[in-house]
Amino acid sequence: MRIFLERITLTLVNVFLPPLSVMLVAGVGMDALVNTLWFLCGVIPGHIHGFYVTWTYFSRKKKVKKGRYPGGPKPFIYSRRVINGDASDERVRQLWRAEQRAREDAELRKQASRRSGFGLGGVTPSRRASRRSEF
């Protein structure tokens, strides 16, 4: 419920003043400066960038909460807090390593299952028996 209220609050702030919503999520830094420039150049680009930053932040925060790697850098986002989904760099490294290990294990299982085809084009003994009964 807390994250839902945080999202609603940031959305309302973004509707009226996008640079403030970006500052609340990413802090005072490059993202806030870029959003302020977008907002001064035209109101709509500031809103789009503000929604983009907040959506990315909450999306990545949800991934980290589920124990998944939040992803790498995104265009026009410079804040480590947004890129990491409010997690520390060390936590993101741990999640990345865990995801890489899971990928490698899945690839090894896939290769092992390809090799266990019994030399007959992947036909297992049970499939061979069912083929004989068809004749």
Secondary structure, 3 states (H helix, E strand, C coil): CHHHHHHHHHHHHHHHCHHHHHHHHHCCCHHHHHHHHHHHHCHHHHHHHHHHHHHHHHHHHHHHHCCCCCCCCCCCCCCHHHHCCCCCHHHHHHHHHHHHHHHHHHHHHHHHHHHCCCCCCCCCHHHHHHHHHHC
